[in-house]
């Protein structure tokens, strides 16, 4: 073969080889490109899948939120219905309460009007000096007046009208209560009924002594003696204006009592007021009362018939505690197996600080212990200024305490001092007032 021909053959072979190499190279490149494309597609598909998954997750989250909102709305609807029901129930209860309150107030207005009307009728009769009409009017409206007081809550008074300085006399199975002059006359008297209520019995003092000023009587008390009863009371001496103690007698516990004395039983320069008798363990009658300037409680024996003083005057107690405000008065004594207990009032009578104290005494003529630092019975709840207290025997071995008090907010003169009764508990030794 000629060189030229050989050269051509070699060139053809080289071209063919290059073609083959190029083909292979192109195949490899195509494969690589395909791989890259596949990888890119895979990445793209993976991104699409991730996006789709995220979208699905978002949709699921939104669906859950929607479900939660829907549940909350449903729950809220139930709660709203419950709240509405509760509101309706409360509204109905409030309406019922308002209706009941309105009805109660209307009933209170009725009894208050009855009380006021009856009181006015009693005052009119009193001004006409018609005792029978006065007593009748007071008896008729006592119930409404007590109901008016009871409607205000707290302890209910035993009588619906002014009844200061009460004293309870137990005569057999009967109980009589006496008090300072008011609409019931010179000395008011009540009689306890079988049902426990008290009704007015008119004026206990049927005849006034000539030496005294009529209409100015207070703090009565009664001593039962053989054949009758002796009434002690405070009255003004007409000639001097002094407060003095006098006495009247009756054969019946409720009176009428007649005072035929020619002069005071006790008076003097220091005056005398708030008398109350007590019978000692030995049977001796003793009269206690208040002396003025300085205020003190004294005692002196009485004659057996109770009509005159005997023996020597003894001082039992003088004001020495802050709550007493330099004043002690209204003595009453409970004689028991462990000695005697002197009840008394301290402070200013026309205020809420007026109160009742108690001290232990060896007997009706003393000596007595010093007054304690705190009163036995003081203002509480709506009871204001409890005082003028008097001990009486409710039944064998049990004792009661009659006292007057203002009822808040009507405190101080000319508001009424109403009649209350508590029980004396001696189980701890020292008296405790219950009720």
C-alpha positions as CSV (number, residue, x, y, z in Angstrom):
1,X,0.0,0.0,0.0
2,X,1.3,3.3,-0.9
3,X,2.1,5.8,1.9
4,X,-0.6,8.1,0.8
5,X,-3.2,5.4,1.0
6,X,-1.9,4.3,4.4
7,X,-2.2,7.7,5.6
8,X,-5.8,7.9,4.5
9,X,-6.6,4.6,6.2
10,X,-5.0,5.8,9.4
11,X,-6.8,9.0,9.3
12,X,-10.1,7.2,8.8
13,X,-9.4,4.9,11.7
14,X,-8.5,7.9,13.9
15,X,-11.7,9.6,12.9
16,X,-13.6,6.5,13.7
17,X,-12.0,6.1,17.0
18,X,-12.6,9.7,17.8
19,X,-16.2,9.2,16.8
20,X,-16.5,6.2,19.1
21,X,-14.8,8.2,21.9
22,X,-17.1,11.1,21.3
23,X,-20.1,8.8,21.3
24,X,-19.0,7.4,24.6
25,X,-18.3,10.8,25.9
26,X,-21.7,12.0,24.8
27,X,-23.3,9.0,26.4
28,X,-21.5,9.6,29.7
29,X,-22.4,13.2,29.6
30,X,-26.0,12.4,28.8
31,X,-26.0,9.9,31.6
32,X,-24.6,12.5,34.0
33,X,-27.0,15.0,32.7
34,X,-29.8,12.5,33.1
35,X,-28.6,11.8,36.6
36,X,-28.4,15.5,37.4
37,X,-31.8,16.0,35.9
38,X,-33.2,13.0,37.9
39,X,-31.6,14.4,41.1
40,X,-33.0,17.8,40.3
41,X,-36.4,16.3,39.6
42,X,-36.1,14.3,42.8
43,X,-35.2,17.4,44.8
44,X,-38.0,19.2,43.1
45,X,-40.4,16.4,43.8
46,X,-39.1,16.3,47.4
47,X,-39.6,20.0,47.8
48,X,-43.1,19.6,46.3
49,X,-43.8,16.8,48.7
50,X,-42.5,18.8,51.6
51,X,-44.6,21.8,50.5
52,X,-47.6,19.5,50.1
53,X,-46.9,18.0,53.5
54,X,-46.6,21.4,55.1
55,X,-49.8,22.5,53.4
56,X,-51.5,19.4,54.6
57,X,-50.1,20.1,58.1
58,X,-51.3,23.7,58.0
59,X,-54.7,22.5,56.8
60,X,-54.9,19.9,59.6
61,X,-53.9,22.6,62.1
62,X,-56.5,24.9,60.8
63,X,-59.0,22.1,60.9
64,X,-58.1,21.5,64.5
65,X,-58.4,25.2,65.3
66,X,-61.8,25.3,63.6
67,X,-62.9,22.2,65.5
68,X,-61.6,23.8,68.8
69,X,-63.4,27.1,68.0
70,X,-66.5,25.2,67.1
71,X,-66.4,23.3,70.4
72,X,-65.7,26.4,72.3
73,X,-68.6,28.1,70.6
74,X,-70.8,25.1,71.5
75,X,-69.5,25.1,75.0
76,X,-69.9,28.8,75.2
77,X,-73.4,28.4,74.0
78,X,-74.1,25.9,76.8
79,X,-72.5,28.2,79.3
80,X,-74.4,31.1,78.0
81,X,-77.6,29.1,78.3
82,X,-76.6,28.1,81.8
83,X,-75.7,31.7,82.7
84,X,-79.0,32.9,81.2
85,X,-80.8,30.3,83.3
86,X,-78.9,31.3,86.4
87,X,-79.6,35.0,85.7
88,X,-83.3,34.2,85.2
89,X,-83.4,32.2,88.4
90,X,-81.6,35.0,90.3
91,X,-83.9,37.6,88.8
92,X,-86.9,35.6,89.8
93,X,-85.5,35.2,93.3
94,X,-84.7,38.9,93.5
95,X,-88.2,39.7,92.3
96,X,-89.7,37.3,94.9
97,X,-87.5,38.8,97.6
98,X,-88.6,42.3,96.6
99,X,-92.2,41.2,96.7
100,X,-91.8,39.7,100.1
101,X,-90.0,42.7,101.4
102,X,-92.6,45.0,100.0
103,X,-95.4,42.9,101.6
104,X,-93.5,42.8,104.9
105,X,-93.0,46.6,104.8
106,X,-96.6,47.1,104.0
107,X,-97.5,44.9,107.0
108,X,-95.1,46.9,109.1
109,X,-96.8,50.1,108.0
110,X,-100.2,48.7,109.0
111,X,-99.1,47.8,112.5
112,X,-97.1,51.0,113.0
113,X,-100.2,53.0,111.9
114,X,-102.3,51.0,114.3
115,X,-99.8,51.6,117.1
116,X,-99.6,55.3,116.5
117,X,-103.4,55.6,116.2
118,X,-104.0,53.8,119.4
119,X,-101.3,55.8,121.2
120,X,-102.9,59.0,120.1
121,X,-106.3,57.8,121.2
122,X,-104.8,56.9,124.6
123,X,-103.2,60.4,124.9
124,X,-106.4,62.1,124.0
125,X,-108.2,60.0,126.7
126,X,-105.5,60.8,129.2
127,X,-105.8,64.6,128.5
128,X,-109.6,64.2,129.1
129,X,-108.7,62.5,132.4
130,X,-110.7,59.5,131.2
131,X,-108.7,56.7,132.8
132,X,-111.0,53.9,131.6
133,X,-110.7,55.1,128.0
134,X,-106.9,55.4,128.3
135,X,-106.5,51.9,129.6
136,X,-108.8,50.5,126.9
137,X,-106.9,52.3,124.1
138,X,-103.5,51.0,125.4
139,X,-104.8,47.5,125.7
140,X,-106.2,47.6,122.2
141,X,-103.0,48.6,120.5
142,X,-100.4,47.0,122.7
143,X,-100.2,44.0,120.3
144,X,-99.6,46.1,117.2
145,X,-97.0,48.2,119.0
146,X,-95.1,45.1,120.1
147,X,-95.4,43.7,116.6
148,X,-94.0,46.9,115.2
149,X,-91.0,46.6,117.5
150,X,-90.6,42.9,116.8
151,X,-90.5,43.5,113.0
152,X,-87.3,45.5,113.5
153,X,-85.5,42.3,114.7
154,X,-83.5,41.6,117.9
155,X,-85.0,41.0,121.3
156,X,-88.7,41.8,121.5
157,X,-90.0,44.0,124.3
158,X,-92.7,42.7,126.6
159,X,-94.8,45.8,126.2
160,X,-95.2,48.2,123.3
161,X,-95.0,51.5,125.1
162,X,-92.7,53.5,127.4
163,X,-92.2,51.5,130.6
164,X,-89.1,52.8,132.5
165,X,-87.7,51.4,135.7
166,X,-89.7,48.2,135.7
167,X,-90.4,46.2,138.9
168,X,-92.0,42.7,138.8
169,X,-94.1,41.6,141.8
170,X,-94.8,37.9,142.1
171,X,-98.0,37.3,144.1
172,X,-99.0,33.6,144.2
173,X,-99.4,32.6,140.6
174,X,-99.8,36.2,139.4
175,X,-97.2,38.6,138.1
176,X,-97.6,42.4,138.1
177,X,-95.1,44.9,136.6
178,X,-94.9,48.5,137.8
179,X,-93.1,51.4,136.1
180,X,-92.4,55.1,136.1
181,X,-95.3,57.4,135.2
182,X,-96.2,57.7,131.5
183,X,-99.4,57.3,129.5
184,X,-100.5,54.6,131.9
185,X,-100.9,57.0,134.8
186,X,-98.9,58.1,137.9
187,X,-97.5,54.5,138.3
188,X,-98.1,52.2,135.4
189,X,-99.1,48.6,136.2
190,X,-99.2,45.6,133.8
191,X,-100.7,42.2,134.5
192,X,-99.1,39.0,133.0
193,X,-101.6,36.9,131.1
194,X,-101.9,33.1,130.9
195,X,-100.2,33.2,127.5
196,X,-97.2,35.1,128.8
197,X,-98.2,38.5,127.4
198,X,-98.5,41.6,129.5
199,X,-101.5,43.9,129.4
200,X,-102.0,47.3,131.1
201,X,-104.1,47.4,134.2
202,X,-104.2,51.2,134.5
203,X,-102.8,53.4,137.3
204,X,-101.5,51.7,140.4
205,X,-101.5,54.8,142.6
206,X,-105.1,55.8,143.4
207,X,-104.4,58.6,145.9
208,X,-101.5,61.0,146.0
209,X,-100.2,62.5,149.3
210,X,-100.9,66.2,149.9
211,X,-97.2,67.0,150.4
212,X,-96.1,65.7,147.0
213,X,-96.2,67.1,143.5
214,X,-98.7,65.1,141.4
215,X,-97.6,63.6,138.1
216,X,-93.9,63.3,139.1
217,X,-93.5,59.7,140.2
218,X,-90.9,57.1,139.2
219,X,-89.1,53.9,140.0
220,X,-91.8,52.1,142.0
221,X,-91.4,48.8,143.8
222,X,-93.6,46.6,146.1
223,X,-93.1,44.6,149.3
224,X,-95.6,42.0,150.2
225,X,-96.5,41.9,153.9
226,X,-99.1,40.0,155.9
227,X,-102.5,41.4,155.0
228,X,-101.4,43.5,152.1
229,X,-98.8,45.2,149.9
230,X,-96.6,48.3,150.4
231,X,-95.7,50.4,147.3
232,X,-92.5,52.5,147.4
233,X,-91.9,55.2,144.9
234,X,-90.0,58.4,144.1
235,X,-91.8,61.7,144.1
236,X,-91.1,65.4,144.3
237,X,-91.7,67.2,147.6
238,X,-93.9,70.2,146.6
239,X,-92.4,72.6,149.1
240,X,-88.7,72.0,148.2
241,X,-88.7,70.3,144.8
242,X,-86.5,67.5,146.3
243,X,-86.7,63.9,145.2
244,X,-88.0,61.8,148.1
245,X,-89.2,58.3,148.8
246,X,-92.8,57.7,149.8
247,X,-95.0,54.7,150.3
248,X,-98.6,53.6,149.7
249,X,-100.6,50.5,150.7
250,X,-103.2,48.2,149.1
251,X,-104.8,44.9,149.9
252,X,-104.5,43.8,146.2
253,X,-101.2,43.4,144.4
254,X,-102.3,45.4,141.4
255,X,-103.7,48.2,143.5
256,X,-105.1,50.8,143.7
257,X,-102.5,51.9,146.3
258,X,-103.3,54.8,148.6
259,X,-100.7,57.1,150.1
260,X,-101.9,58.6,153.4
261,X,-98.4,59.7,154.6
262,X,-97.8,63.1,156.1
263,X,-94.3,63.4,154.7
264,X,-91.5,61.6,152.9
265,X,-90.3,58.2,154.2
266,X,-86.7,59.2,153.2
267,X,-85.3,62.4,151.8
268,X,-82.8,64.7,153.5
269,X,-80.3,67.1,152.0
270,X,-78.9,64.5,149.7
271,X,-82.3,63.5,148.4
272,X,-83.6,60.0,147.9
273,X,-84.8,58.1,144.9
274,X,-85.1,54.6,143.3
275,X,-86.3,52.7,146.3
276,X,-86.6,48.9,146.3
277,X,-87.2,46.5,149.2
278,X,-85.5,43.2,149.8
279,X,-86.0,40.6,152.5
280,X,-82.9,39.1,154.1
281,X,-82.2,35.5,154.8
282,X,-83.4,36.1,158.4
283,X,-86.7,37.5,157.2
284,X,-85.9,41.2,158.0
285,X,-87.3,43.6,155.4
286,X,-84.7,46.2,154.2
287,X,-85.2,49.2,151.9
288,X,-82.4,50.3,149.5
289,X,-82.3,53.5,147.6
290,X,-80.0,56.0,145.9
291,X,-78.5,59.0,147.6
292,X,-77.3,62.0,145.6
293,X,-74.1,64.2,145.9
294,X,-72.1,62.0,145.6
295,X,-74.2,59.2,144.1
296,X,-74.3,56.1,146.4
297,X,-76.6,53.2,147.1
298,X,-77.7,52.9,150.8
299,X,-79.9,50.5,152.7
300,X,-81.8,50.6,156.0
301,X,-84.0,48.1,157.8
302,X,-87.8,48.5,157.7
303,X,-90.3,47.8,160.5
304,X,-92.0,44.4,160.1
305,X,-95.1,46.0,158.4
306,X,-92.8,47.8,155.9
307,X,-94.3,51.2,156.6
308,X,-91.4,52.9,158.4
309,X,-87.6,52.9,158.6
310,X,-85.8,51.3,161.5
311,X,-82.2,51.0,162.5
312,X,-79.3,52.7,160.9
313,X,-78.7,53.7,157.3
314,X,-75.7,51.8,155.7
315,X,-73.8,52.7,152.5
316,X,-73.6,49.7,150.1
317,X,-71.9,51.1,147.0
318,X,-70.4,54.2,145.6
319,X,-69.4,54.9,142.0
320,X,-65.8,54.0,141.5
321,X,-65.5,52.6,137.9
322,X,-65.1,54.5,134.6
323,X,-68.2,53.0,133.0
324,X,-70.4,54.2,135.9
325,X,-69.5,57.8,135.0
326,X,-69.7,58.9,138.7
327,X,-73.3,57.6,139.0
328,X,-74.9,54.5,140.6
329,X,-78.6,54.0,141.1
330,X,-81.6,51.7,140.8
331,X,-80.6,49.0,143.4
332,X,-82.1,45.5,143.4
333,X,-80.9,42.5,145.3
334,X,-81.0,38.8,144.8
335,X,-80.6,36.8,148.0
336,X,-79.2,33.4,147.3
337,X,-77.5,30.5,149.1
338,X,-74.0,31.9,148.4
339,X,-74.7,35.4,149.6
340,X,-76.5,38.4,148.1
341,X,-76.0,40.0,144.7
342,X,-76.6,43.7,144.3
343,X,-77.7,44.8,140.8
344,X,-77.5,48.5,140.0
345,X,-77.4,50.9,137.1
346,X,-74.5,53.2,136.2
347,X,-73.9,56.1,133.8
348,X,-76.3,58.6,132.3
349,X,-79.9,57.3,132.1
350,X,-80.7,58.9,128.7
351,X,-77.9,57.4,126.6
352,X,-76.5,54.2,125.2
353,X,-73.7,54.0,127.8
354,X,-76.2,53.5,130.6
355,X,-75.7,49.9,131.8
356,X,-76.4,47.4,134.6
357,X,-73.7,46.2,137.0
358,X,-73.6,43.6,139.8
359,X,-71.5,43.2,143.0
360,X,-71.5,40.5,145.7
361,X,-72.6,41.5,149.2
362,X,-72.6,39.7,152.6
363,X,-76.3,40.6,152.9
364,X,-78.9,43.4,152.3
365,X,-77.0,45.7,154.7
366,X,-73.6,44.9,153.3
367,X,-70.7,45.0,153.2
368,X,-70.5,44.8,149.4
369,X,-67.5,44.2,147.1
370,X,-66.2,47.0,144.9
371,X,-67.9,47.3,141.5
372,X,-66.2,45.4,138.7
373,X,-64.4,47.0,135.8
374,X,-67.2,46.1,133.3
375,X,-71.0,46.1,133.5
376,X,-73.0,42.9,133.6
377,X,-75.5,44.1,131.0
378,X,-74.6,46.8,128.4
379,X,-75.8,48.0,125.0
380,X,-75.8,45.2,122.4
381,X,-77.4,44.6,119.0
382,X,-80.3,47.1,119.0
383,X,-80.6,47.2,122.8
384,X,-79.3,50.5,124.0
385,X,-78.8,51.7,127.6
386,X,-80.2,48.7,129.5
387,X,-80.9,49.7,133.1
388,X,-83.4,50.3,135.9
389,X,-83.1,46.5,136.5
390,X,-85.1,44.6,139.1
391,X,-84.8,41.0,140.2
392,X,-87.8,38.8,140.7
393,X,-88.3,35.0,141.3
394,X,-89.7,33.3,138.1
395,X,-90.1,29.9,139.9
396,X,-88.5,28.2,142.9
397,X,-84.8,28.5,142.5
398,X,-84.9,30.5,139.2
399,X,-84.8,34.3,138.9
400,X,-85.6,36.9,136.2
401,X,-84.3,40.4,135.6
402,X,-86.8,43.0,134.4
403,X,-85.1,46.0,132.8
404,X,-85.8,48.9,130.5
405,X,-83.8,49.8,127.3
406,X,-84.0,52.0,124.3
407,X,-84.2,50.3,120.9
408,X,-81.7,51.7,118.4
409,X,-81.9,54.0,116.6
410,X,-84.4,55.6,118.9
411,X,-82.0,56.4,121.8
412,X,-82.4,59.1,124.4
413,X,-85.2,61.1,125.7
414,X,-88.0,61.5,124.6
415,X,-87.8,58.1,122.9
416,X,-89.4,55.2,124.8
417,X,-87.6,53.0,127.3
418,X,-89.2,49.6,126.6
419,X,-89.8,46.7,129.0
420,X,-87.5,43.6,128.7
421,X,-87.1,40.5,130.8
422,X,-84.0,38.3,131.0
423,X,-83.1,35.2,133.0
424,X,-80.4,35.1,135.7
425,X,-78.0,32.2,135.4
426,X,-76.2,31.5,138.6
427,X,-74.5,28.2,137.6
428,X,-71.1,29.7,137.4
429,X,-71.4,31.5,140.8
430,X,-71.5,35.0,139.4
431,X,-74.8,36.0,137.7
432,X,-75.0,35.9,133.9
433,X,-78.0,37.4,132.1
434,X,-79.6,35.3,129.4
435,X,-82.0,36.9,127.0
